[in-house]
Amino acid sequence: MPVRLRKFIGTILIVVLVLLYALLANTIAVAALGGSSWRVHLLYFSLTGLVWVLPAMLIIKWMAGPRQK
C-alpha cells in the first residue's frame, strides 16, 4: 500500500477514534459520575484523557509502515 494512502487512512482512523472515544468517555461520565466529588471527576477525566493515546499509537505505527533494514 502506498505511504500516502496509508497516512490518509490512518488520519481518518485517528479522527474517528478521538470522536468516538470522547463521546463514549463523556457518556460514561454523565451516567456514572453524576453525584461524585470533583476529585473523582479529576481522576476519571485524567485517566480517560490519556488512555486514547494507546490505540492512536498503534494507528501511527501502522501509518509509518514496516521498518526498513
N, CA, C and O atoms as CSV, one atom per row, in Angstrom:
chain,resi,resn,atom,element,x,y,z
A,1,MET,N,N,0.857,-1.173,0.000
A,1,MET,CA,C,0.000,0.000,0.000
A,1,MET,C,C,0.902,1.235,0.000
A,1,MET,O,O,1.861,1.302,0.768
A,2,PRO,N,N,0.603,2.192,-0.842
A,2,PRO,CA,C,1.419,3.410,-0.879
A,2,PRO,C,C,1.365,4.168,0.459
A,2,PRO,O,O,0.359,4.141,1.167
A,3,VAL,N,N,2.454,4.828,0.774
A,3,VAL,CA,C,2.576,5.539,2.043
A,3,VAL,C,C,1.521,6.642,2.154
A,3,VAL,O,O,0.944,6.841,3.223
A,4,ARG,N,N,1.270,7.349,1.068
A,4,ARG,CA,C,0.280,8.441,1.120
A,4,ARG,C,C,-1.111,7.923,1.455
A,4,ARG,O,O,-1.829,8.546,2.236
A,5,LEU,N,N,-1.499,6.799,0.881
A,5,LEU,CA,C,-2.804,6.210,1.163
A,5,LEU,C,C,-2.867,5.717,2.605
A,5,LEU,O,O,-3.875,5.896,3.288
A,6,ARG,N,N,-1.787,5.098,3.057
A,6,ARG,CA,C,-1.720,4.615,4.432
A,6,ARG,C,C,-1.868,5.767,5.425
A,6,ARG,O,O,-2.571,5.635,6.427
A,7,LYS,N,N,-1.214,6.886,5.155
A,7,LYS,CA,C,-1.313,8.047,6.042
A,7,LYS,C,C,-2.697,8.677,5.988
A,7,LYS,O,O,-3.203,9.136,7.012
A,8,PHE,N,N,-3.313,8.707,4.822
A,8,PHE,CA,C,-4.664,9.241,4.694
A,8,PHE,C,C,-5.659,8.407,5.498
A,8,PHE,O,O,-6.469,8.948,6.250
A,9,ILE,N,N,-5.591,7.087,5.333
A,9,ILE,CA,C,-6.480,6.194,6.075
A,9,ILE,C,C,-6.211,6.310,7.571
A,9,ILE,O,O,-7.153,6.351,8.362
A,10,GLY,N,N,-4.953,6.364,7.967
A,10,GLY,CA,C,-4.600,6.490,9.381
A,10,GLY,C,C,-5.111,7.783,9.988
A,10,GLY,O,O,-5.570,7.794,11.130
A,11,THR,N,N,-5.037,8.860,9.245
A,11,THR,CA,C,-5.539,10.145,9.741
A,11,THR,C,C,-7.046,10.087,9.969
A,11,THR,O,O,-7.543,10.576,10.983
A,12,ILE,N,N,-7.759,9.499,9.043
A,12,ILE,CA,C,-9.209,9.355,9.202
A,12,ILE,C,C,-9.518,8.466,10.409
A,12,ILE,O,O,-10.424,8.769,11.186
A,13,LEU,N,N,-8.773,7.374,10.568
A,13,LEU,CA,C,-8.994,6.483,11.707
A,13,LEU,C,C,-8.747,7.186,13.043
A,13,LEU,O,O,-9.488,6.969,14.002
A,14,ILE,N,N,-7.725,8.014,13.112
A,14,ILE,CA,C,-7.437,8.728,14.359
A,14,ILE,C,C,-8.538,9.726,14.682
A,14,ILE,O,O,-8.941,9.847,15.839
A,15,VAL,N,N,-9.026,10.435,13.688
A,15,VAL,CA,C,-10.114,11.397,13.921
A,15,VAL,C,C,-11.373,10.662,14.404
A,15,VAL,O,O,-12.029,11.105,15.347
A,16,VAL,N,N,-11.704,9.550,13.760
A,16,VAL,CA,C,-12.873,8.763,14.175
A,16,VAL,C,C,-12.666,8.212,15.581
A,16,VAL,O,O,-13.587,8.236,16.396
A,17,LEU,N,N,-11.471,7.718,15.869
A,17,LEU,CA,C,-11.156,7.205,17.199
A,17,LEU,C,C,-11.365,8.265,18.272
A,17,LEU,O,O,-12.005,7.998,19.289
A,18,VAL,N,N,-10.835,9.454,18.057
A,18,VAL,CA,C,-10.939,10.521,19.050
A,18,VAL,C,C,-12.404,10.930,19.249
A,18,VAL,O,O,-12.843,11.118,20.384
A,19,LEU,N,N,-13.148,11.066,18.175
A,19,LEU,CA,C,-14.556,11.452,18.297
A,19,LEU,C,C,-15.373,10.404,19.043
A,19,LEU,O,O,-16.124,10.737,19.960
A,20,LEU,N,N,-15.230,9.147,18.656
A,20,LEU,CA,C,-15.992,8.087,19.317
A,20,LEU,C,C,-15.555,7.903,20.768
A,20,LEU,O,O,-16.390,7.679,21.645
A,21,TYR,N,N,-14.271,7.995,21.018
A,21,TYR,CA,C,-13.763,7.830,22.377
A,21,TYR,C,C,-14.248,8.956,23.287
A,21,TYR,O,O,-14.630,8.707,24.430
A,22,ALA,N,N,-14.236,10.179,22.793
A,22,ALA,CA,C,-14.718,11.307,23.597
A,22,ALA,C,C,-16.199,11.157,23.893
A,22,ALA,O,O,-16.637,11.421,25.012
A,23,LEU,N,N,-16.970,10.738,22.909
A,23,LEU,CA,C,-18.399,10.523,23.119
A,23,LEU,C,C,-18.639,9.426,24.153
A,23,LEU,O,O,-19.474,9.585,25.043
A,24,LEU,N,N,-17.924,8.335,24.044
A,24,LEU,CA,C,-18.074,7.230,24.985
A,24,LEU,C,C,-17.642,7.628,26.395
A,24,LEU,O,O,-18.350,7.343,27.360
A,25,ALA,N,N,-16.498,8.277,26.521
A,25,ALA,CA,C,-15.991,8.671,27.836
A,25,ALA,C,C,-16.934,9.655,28.517
A,25,ALA,O,O,-17.168,9.547,29.721
A,26,ASN,N,N,-17.472,10.599,27.780
A,26,ASN,CA,C,-18.393,11.561,28.376
A,26,ASN,C,C,-19.740,10.934,28.709
A,26,ASN,O,O,-20.354,11.301,29.710
A,27,THR,N,N,-20.207,10.003,27.900
A,27,THR,CA,C,-21.458,9.307,28.199
A,27,THR,C,C,-21.330,8.503,29.484
A,27,THR,O,O,-22.229,8.517,30.325
A,28,ILE,N,N,-20.218,7.808,29.633
A,28,ILE,CA,C,-19.980,7.048,30.863
A,28,ILE,C,C,-19.874,7.987,32.059
A,28,ILE,O,O,-20.395,7.687,33.133
A,29,ALA,N,N,-19.209,9.111,31.879
A,29,ALA,CA,C,-19.062,10.064,32.979
A,29,ALA,C,C,-20.411,10.617,33.416
A,29,ALA,O,O,-20.672,10.729,34.614
A,30,VAL,N,N,-21.255,10.958,32.481
A,30,VAL,CA,C,-22.572,11.506,32.825
A,30,VAL,C,C,-23.411,10.446,33.534
A,30,VAL,O,O,-24.104,10.754,34.504
A,31,ALA,N,N,-23.355,9.208,33.061
A,31,ALA,CA,C,-24.174,8.146,33.629
A,31,ALA,C,C,-23.680,7.694,34.998
A,31,ALA,O,O,-24.488,7.383,35.873
A,32,ALA,N,N,-22.377,7.655,35.192
A,32,ALA,CA,C,-21.832,7.054,36.409
A,32,ALA,C,C,-21.336,8.053,37.445
A,32,ALA,O,O,-21.310,7.734,38.633
A,33,LEU,N,N,-20.943,9.255,37.027
A,33,LEU,CA,C,-20.292,10.178,37.953
A,33,LEU,C,C,-21.145,11.389,38.302
A,33,LEU,O,O,-20.615,12.409,38.743
A,34,GLY,N,N,-22.422,11.296,38.118
A,34,GLY,CA,C,-23.295,12.448,38.328
A,34,GLY,C,C,-23.152,13.109,39.685
A,34,GLY,O,O,-23.049,14.333,39.765
A,35,GLY,N,N,-23.143,12.330,40.745
A,35,GLY,CA,C,-23.089,12.902,42.086
A,35,GLY,C,C,-21.739,12.774,42.753
A,35,GLY,O,O,-21.634,12.970,43.964
A,36,SER,N,N,-20.713,12.455,42.007
A,36,SER,CA,C,-19.382,12.251,42.588
A,36,SER,C,C,-18.690,13.573,42.877
A,36,SER,O,O,-19.080,14.628,42.377
A,37,SER,N,N,-17.656,13.484,43.696
A,37,SER,CA,C,-16.896,14.691,44.044
A,37,SER,C,C,-16.007,15.114,42.887
A,37,SER,O,O,-15.822,14.376,41.919
A,38,TRP,N,N,-15.466,16.305,43.007
A,38,TRP,CA,C,-14.608,16.824,41.950
A,38,TRP,C,C,-13.322,16.013,41.841
A,38,TRP,O,O,-12.718,15.964,40.769
A,39,ARG,N,N,-12.891,15.377,42.927
A,39,ARG,CA,C,-11.672,14.561,42.885
A,39,ARG,C,C,-11.875,13.322,42.013
A,39,ARG,O,O,-10.980,12.927,41.266
A,40,VAL,N,N,-13.044,12.721,42.112
A,40,VAL,CA,C,-13.359,11.555,41.274
A,40,VAL,C,C,-13.437,11.981,39.810
A,40,VAL,O,O,-12.951,11.271,38.929
A,41,HIS,N,N,-14.037,13.115,39.552
A,41,HIS,CA,C,-14.112,13.643,38.189
A,41,HIS,C,C,-12.710,13.915,37.646
A,41,HIS,O,O,-12.404,13.581,36.501
A,42,LEU,N,N,-11.865,14.520,38.472
A,42,LEU,CA,C,-10.495,14.811,38.053
A,42,LEU,C,C,-9.747,13.531,37.713
A,42,LEU,O,O,-9.072,13.465,36.686
A,43,LEU,N,N,-9.855,12.518,38.558
A,43,LEU,CA,C,-9.192,11.250,38.315
A,43,LEU,C,C,-9.727,10.578,37.045
A,43,LEU,O,O,-8.954,10.104,36.213
A,44,TYR,N,N,-11.047,10.544,36.908
A,44,TYR,CA,C,-11.647,9.898,35.743
A,44,TYR,C,C,-11.221,10.571,34.445
A,44,TYR,O,O,-10.781,9.904,33.508
A,45,PHE,N,N,-11.353,11.893,34.390
A,45,PHE,CA,C,-11.024,12.579,33.145
A,45,PHE,C,C,-9.514,12.620,32.884
A,45,PHE,O,O,-9.095,12.710,31.731
A,46,SER,N,N,-8.704,12.556,33.926
A,46,SER,CA,C,-7.257,12.457,33.721
A,46,SER,C,C,-6.903,11.121,33.091
A,46,SER,O,O,-6.117,11.060,32.146
A,47,LEU,N,N,-7.486,10.053,33.618
A,47,LEU,CA,C,-7.194,8.726,33.069
A,47,LEU,C,C,-7.758,8.555,31.661
A,47,LEU,O,O,-7.065,8.073,30.765
A,48,THR,N,N,-9.014,8.951,31.469
A,48,THR,CA,C,-9.595,8.776,30.141
A,48,THR,C,C,-8.969,9.728,29.119
A,48,THR,O,O,-8.997,9.463,27.918
A,49,GLY,N,N,-8.412,10.821,29.597
A,49,GLY,CA,C,-7.724,11.735,28.694
A,49,GLY,C,C,-6.406,11.188,28.190
A,49,GLY,O,O,-5.887,11.640,27.170
A,50,LEU,N,N,-5.861,10.209,28.910
A,50,LEU,CA,C,-4.590,9.613,28.495
A,50,LEU,C,C,-4.750,8.270,27.792
A,50,LEU,O,O,-3.890,7.895,26.994
A,51,VAL,N,N,-5.821,7.541,28.064
A,51,VAL,CA,C,-5.973,6.178,27.547
A,51,VAL,C,C,-6.132,6.138,26.030
A,51,VAL,O,O,-5.720,5.160,25.407
A,52,TRP,N,N,-6.714,7.162,25.418
A,52,TRP,CA,C,-6.926,7.144,23.967
A,52,TRP,C,C,-5.608,7.141,23.199
A,52,TRP,O,O,-5.578,6.804,22.016
A,53,VAL,N,N,-4.535,7.510,23.862
A,53,VAL,CA,C,-3.235,7.571,23.197
A,53,VAL,C,C,-2.759,6.173,22.790
A,53,VAL,O,O,-2.072,6.029,21.779
A,54,LEU,N,N,-3.114,5.149,23.559
A,54,LEU,CA,C,-2.637,3.796,23.261
A,54,LEU,C,C,-3.113,3.291,21.892
A,54,LEU,O,O,-2.279,2.857,21.097
A,55,PRO,N,N,-4.406,3.328,21.585
A,55,PRO,CA,C,-4.790,2.899,20.236
A,55,PRO,C,C,-4.293,3.862,19.148
A,55,PRO,O,O,-4.025,3.442,18.022
A,56,ALA,N,N,-4.174,5.139,19.484
A,56,ALA,CA,C,-3.661,6.090,18.494
A,56,ALA,C,C,-2.201,5.770,18.152
A,56,ALA,O,O,-1.785,5.927,17.004
A,57,MET,N,N,-1.427,5.323,19.142
A,57,MET,CA,C,-0.037,4.945,18.871
A,57,MET,C,C,0.036,3.767,17.911
A,57,MET,O,O,0.907,3.723,17.043
A,58,LEU,N,N,-0.872,2.819,18.065
A,58,LEU,CA,C,-0.888,1.677,17.154
A,58,LEU,C,C,-1.213,2.107,15.724
A,58,LEU,O,O,-0.624,1.609,14.765
A,59,ILE,N,N,-2.153,3.033,15.597
A,59,ILE,CA,C,-2.501,3.539,14.266
A,59,ILE,C,C,-1.318,4.280,13.659
A,59,ILE,O,O,-1.039,4.128,12.469
A,60,ILE,N,N,-0.622,5.076,14.455
A,60,ILE,CA,C,0.526,5.831,13.955
A,60,ILE,C,C,1.644,4.883,13.537
A,60,ILE,O,O,2.307,5.115,12.526
A,61,LYS,N,N,1.862,3.802,14.317
A,61,LYS,CA,C,2.872,2.811,13.918
A,61,LYS,C,C,2.502,2.169,12.586
A,61,LYS,O,O,3.362,1.948,11.734
A,62,TRP,N,N,1.207,1.871,12.412
A,62,TRP,CA,C,0.764,1.285,11.160
A,62,TRP,C,C,0.963,2.267,10.007
A,62,TRP,O,O,1.354,1.873,8.908
A,63,MET,N,N,0.693,3.538,10.265
A,63,MET,CA,C,0.861,4.570,9.230
A,63,MET,C,C,2.313,4.666,8.772
A,63,MET,O,O,2.586,4.921,7.599
A,64,ALA,N,N,3.237,4.461,9.701
A,64,ALA,CA,C,4.666,4.574,9.361
A,64,ALA,C,C,5.116,3.441,8.448
A,64,ALA,O,O,6.109,3.582,7.733
A,65,GLY,N,N,4.407,2.334,8.462
A,65,GLY,CA,C,4.757,1.226,7.596
A,65,GLY,C,C,5.786,0.318,8.236
A,65,GLY,O,O,6.219,0.551,9.364
A,66,PRO,N,N,6.175,-0.714,7.513
A,66,PRO,CA,C,7.165,-1.656,8.058
A,66,PRO,C,C,8.539,-0.991,8.186
A,66,PRO,O,O,8.873,-0.047,7.470
A,67,ARG,N,N,9.309,-1.523,9.119
A,67,ARG,CA,C,10.660,-0.989,9.325
A,67,ARG,C,C,11.555,-1.304,8.139
A,67,ARG,O,O,11.493,-2.383,7.550
A,68,GLN,N,N,12.376,-0.340,7.813
A,68,GLN,CA,C,13.345,-0.528,6.731
A,68,GLN,C,C,14.645,-1.074,7.330
A,68,GLN,O,O,15.093,-0.616,8.381
A,69,LYS,N,N,15.236,-2.043,6.658
A,69,LYS,CA,C,16.504,-2.615,7.149
A,69,LYS,C,C,17.682,-1.873,6.612
A,69,LYS,O,O,18.822,-2.219,6.922
